[in-house]
Amino acid sequence: VNQTVINQNSPAAEELTPTQLADAETRYRAQVIERYNRLGFAGLGVGDLRLSDVALDDVFVRLTLTVEKTVREPIPSEEWEGERQSRNPFHRGEKKEDERPRKRIITSQESITLGDALTQHALIVGEPGAGKSTLLRWLAVTFAAGSQRGAERLGPQADTDRLPLLVELGRLPEAYLQANSRETPNWKVFLPEHLTKQPAFDDIPAAFLEQALAQGRCLLLCDGLDEIADLSARRRIADSLADYARSSANRLVLSSRPAGVSGSEGALGSRFQRLTIQRFAPEDVRRFFGFWYDLDPDFLPEKQSQQADALFAKVEAAPKTLELATTPLLATLLLLIWRKEGDLPERRVELYERCCQMLIESWEAQHDVAYTGV
């Protein structure tokens, strides 16, 4: 594969003094927190919760992750004998060598803590709206603040010194995303230049990030593999990340919808532990509503709790609506409809229409901003 780097003829990285490096790291960590610790919902047309500026920590619900476990166990002899005779009822006598009891493979999903999951490279897979991007932003903020070893975060098994670098894969330079391209990033060279060109980090010297990557102390958070539209480009990027994970001491975390890893299972599976985000349990939905109502300054704490419980009771009373609320995105939409209209539509089709309408309005608002350059 042709390893091409944007501006690959750029001069060697400038030398920074220890004081300059320390200053750059302090500023970078603060800017990561500033950049990713806010959630904006102004485009959804609801302003009563001041959703244009919500702290991620205020509403983040710990997601349940599972990892696939495969166990081989011997098949009991009586069970195997019954199966053998059912295939050949006329056969009696001694077992042939190839018909002796065999082993069967049992595959299951087992819960795993986020702290344990991040002791190795991870591929986080979840359905649309499951909270993949929010989780990666929460990790960026957590590691930037250096609070990852707290009990309410990842716990004592977390690495003590990881510098988070968050990359949106769907927004890589076009040279890497084209169907007819053979170019892939040389990540250790590409990342410092790519990140420090972003407005949020344009005062951070690329040499600082180059050194951190060379030291192998970064947490590279790659969001949205599925957002690379072209399948061949997606596979190239997945292969390049697997190659980088093989040779780097930095920790890599990828996120994708299930369909986004199709065709890349071989490359990613050999390097990344695949984790699945599970849907909210009912208690998670209740707690999620509670977090949002805690933001409402118009209610005293007791009233906030009553309002959240009233919404949950409404959702819980309709099993199909509760099923709809089991991803963070859709639970948020239900809360916004409830807040704006004072109720939820009784008919499921009307509820779906309202959710879709809010998403379309949000998409249009965001693209209007992009087109006007605001």
N, C-alpha and C positions, 0 to 999 in steps of 0.2 A: 504494500500500500504506500502510495506517495505521501510522505509526511510533509505537508506544506504549512508554513506559518505566515500569518499576516505580518507584513513589514519585517520579513525574516532577515533583511540586511541592516536592521537597526543596530546602532553602536552598542558595545558591551555595557552592561549595567554599571551605573555610577556606584562608586564606593561610598558607603554611608558609615559614619562614625557610630559607636555604640549608643551615644546620646541621641543621635538622629534616628536610629532604629527604634529605640525605646519610645521616642516621641511619636514616630509614625505608627507604632503598634497601638499606643494609647488612643490616638485619633481614629485609627481604623476601627478599633473595637467599638468606640463610642458611635461612630457613623453607621456601623452595622445595626446596632440597637436602634438608632434613630430611623434607619431606613426600613427595618423589617418588623418593628414592634408596634405597628399601627395597622388597623383594619379599616378600610374605607367602604362605606355602603351608600354614599350619597347618590350614586347613580341609580339606586333602587327606588328613589323618589319618596323616601320616608325620612323625616327629619326629627321626629319627636324624641328619639333616643340619642340624638347627637351622634349618629352613626358615621359621620364623616371623619371622626377621629377617635377610634376606640383602641385601647391598649390590648394587644394580643393576650397578654397574661390574664386580663380580666375575664376573658370568655373561653380560654383554651380548656377543652375537656380532654383528659388523658385517653388516647385511643387504645383499643385492644388490638394487639398484634399477635399473629399466630405464625408458626413455622411448620413446614411439612416434615413429618417424621416417618421414616420407613423402617419397619421391623420385619425380620424374617423369622418365622417360627415353624417348627415341624408340624406336619399334619398327623393327627393321631392315627395309629395303624387301622383301627376299626373304621374310621371315617374314610381313609384311603381305600380300604378293601371294599367298602360299600360302593364307593364311586367307581372302582375298577370293575366290579361285577355288574353295575348298572350299564356300563359301556359294553360289556361282553358277558351277558347272563349265561351263556353256554360254557364259559370257561371255568373249570374247577381245577383244583390241584395247587401245586406250588407256584409261588409268585416268580415271575420272571425278574431278572436283575433290574430291568428298566422300569418295573412297576412297583418297586419298593417305595415305602412312604417318602414323600418329598416335602419340601418346605414351601410355604406360601408367603406372599408378601402382603403385609398390611400397612396401608398408608393412612395417616391421620394428621389433623391439624392440632398442634399443641400451643398453648399460650406461651409467650416469651416476653420478658420485660424489655423495654427500650434500652435500658442500660446494658443488658446482656447481649441484645441484638447488635449494638454498636461496638462490640469488642472485635468485630471483623467487618469486612466490606458488606454492604447490605443493599438489596434491591427491594424497595417498598412498593407493593402493588395494591391498588385499590380502585374501586369503581368510581365513576364521575361523582364529584362532590363528597368523596369520602374523607377529605381533609389532608391529602398528600402534600400539597403546596404549603398549607398552613403548618403542618408538622415540620417541614424542612425550614420554614422561617422561624418557628419556635426553637428549633435546634440551633439555628444561626444566632439568635438572640441569647439563648442560654449559654452557648460556648463563648460568645463575645463578652458576656458579663462574667465569665469564669465561674458560673454557679452550677455547672453540670453535676458536681458530686453531691449536691444537696439531696436530702431524702425526698423532697417534693419534685425533684428533677430526675436525673438518671441514677443517682445513687453512688456509693463509694467505688463501684467498679468502673466508673467512667474515667477516661483519660484525663489527666490533670492539666495538660497543656495542648490544646488543639485550637488552631486559628481557623474560624469558619470562612469558607469561600463559597458563595452561592451563585450558581450559574443556571440561567434559564435556557435549556437546550433548544427550545423552539425559536430562540432569538439569537442563535449563533450567526456569524457572518454568512451571507448568502453563498459564498464560495463553498461552504461545507454542507449546505442544505439542498443544493441542486441535484436533480436526478442524474444528470450526465457528468457529474463531477467525480473525480477520484481523490479529492483532497480531504484530509482529516487533520484535526488540530494536533500539534505537538504540545500536549497539555502543559508541560512544565515551562514552556516558553510562551505559549499563547495566553495562559490565564493571567499573568501579571499585566500584560498589555491590555487585554480585553477588559478586565475589571477596572483598571485605573483610567480607562476612557469613559466610564460611566459617570454622569454628573455627581452622583452621591459620593464617589471616591476619587474624583479627578485631582485632588490635592495630595493623594497618597503616592509616594514614589514607588514605581514598579520594582525597583531594586529590593525594597522591603519584602514584597510578596515573593520575589524570586528566591530570596534567602530562606524565607519560611518554608517554601516548597522544597528547596534543596535539603533543608534540615529534616524533612519528613514529619513535620508537626502540624500539618493542616488537616482540616475536615472539609473535604470537597463535597458539597451538596449539589447534585445535578438534578434539577427539577424538570419533569415533563418530557421523558424520552418519547412518549406517544405523540407529543406536539410537533415532532419532526414529521412533516406530512409525507414526504417521499420515503417509500419503504427501503429502497436501496441506500439512501442517505442515512436513514435511521440505523440500518445494520452496520454501516461504516462507522458511525459514531459509537454504537454499542461495542463494536470490535476494538475501537481505539481506546475506549475507557477500560475494557477488560485487559488490554495490553498494558495500559498505564498502571492498573491495579496490581498486575503481576510483578512490576518492577519497582513500585514506589512504596515508601514507608508511610505515605499519607493515607488517611482513611477516606474511602469513597462511599457515598450513599446516593443511590439513584432512585427516582420515583417514576411510576408509569401506570397507566391503565393496563388491564390484562392484555388487551389487544396490542398494545405498544411493544410488548416483548416477544410477540410472535415472530419467529424466524431468528431470534437472537438468543434463544434459550441455551444453546450449546456454549456460546462464548461467555455469556453472563453467568450461567450456572456453575461453571468451573471456578469462578472467582467471587461470586456474590451469593450470600445467603438470602434466599427469597422469603420475604415476609409479606403477609397479607393483612390489610386493615379490615377488621371486622365491623359490621354495622353496630350502631348504638343499641345497647339494651334499653328497656324502658326507663330504668333508673338514670341512665346516661342522658336520655332525653329530658327528664325532669330536671336534672342538675344543669343541663345546658340552658334551659329556659330560665332557671334561677340566676345563672350568671348574667344573662342579659338584663333581667329586671333589676338586678343589683346596681346597674348603671343609671337607673332612672332617678333623677334628683327630685322628681315631683312626689315621690312616695317615701314614707318612712319605711324602715326595714321590715316591719310586720306587714305592711301593705304590699311591699314588693314581693314578699313570699306568697301572700294570698293571690296576687295577680298571676304569678308564675304557676301556682297550683291550679288556678282556674283554667289556664290555657292547657296545662297537661291533662286535666280531667276531660276537657273537650276533645283533645287528641286521642286520649286513651279510650274514650267511649266508642270510637269508630276504628275497628282494627285496621282497615285499609289506610286510614289517615295516620295511625301510629306507625304502620309499616313505611309510609312515606317519610316520616320524621326521623328515620334511623340513619341518615347521613347528615353531617353538619350543615351542608349547604341547604338541603331541603328543610331541615329543622329551622334554620334561620328564615327562610322564605315564609314558612307557616307563621312564625312569630311576627314577622313584618305585616303579613296580611291581617292577622289578629289585631295588632296594634292600630293599623290604619282603618280597618273596617269594623272593629269591635266584635267580629265573629268570623267563623270559617264556613265556607259553602258546605251545605249538606251533601250535595251530589259530588261524587269523586271527580267526574269529568270537569265540573266547574272549578274545583280546587286545582286540578292540573292546569287548566287554562290560565288561572290567576298566577300560578307559579311560573308558567312559561312567559306570560306577559311581563312579569317583573324581571325575568332574566333577559328578555329581549330589550326592555327599556334600559337595563344596565349596560348591555352590550353596545347599544346605540349611543348612549351617553359617553362611554369610554372612547368609542371610535370618533365621535364628534370632537373630543378633546385632542385626539391624535391628529386628526385632519387639520384642525385649526392651529395646531402647534402650541396650544395653551399648556 
